[in-house]
Amino acid sequence: MEGTRRRREFEEALRSAIAKLGREGNDRIDRSYIEEIGQRYDLDPDEASKLFVKSRGEIWQGELIEGESGWEAATLENVPSTGISPEDSSV
C-alpha cells in the first residue's frame, strides 16, 4: 500500500515537472532528473526510470534518447501546460 502511494505521488510530481519543462520551452527531460524526482519518493533510480518509461503515452509522449548505458534522456512532445492528468481535465 505504501509503495503504491509513493508511486502515485511520483507520477504526479513527474506530470508537474514535465508541464513545467513545457512552459519553459524545454522538450527534453534527463534520466538523472527523473531519478532525482524518484529519490524524493523513496524510489531507487532503476525503479524511477522504469516507472517513467512505463508511463509513456499516459504521462508523457516522445522518444527515449539512447546513451552508452541505456537511455539517458527523453524528448517530449505535446507537453501540457499544467500538471493535471488528461482524465482530471474536468476540474
Buried (B, 14 or more C-beta within 10 A) or exposed (E): EEEEEBBEBBBBBBBBBBBBBBEEEEEEBEBEBBBEBBEEBEBEBEBBBEBBBEBEEEBBBBEBBEEEEEBEBBEBEEBBEBBBEEEEEEE
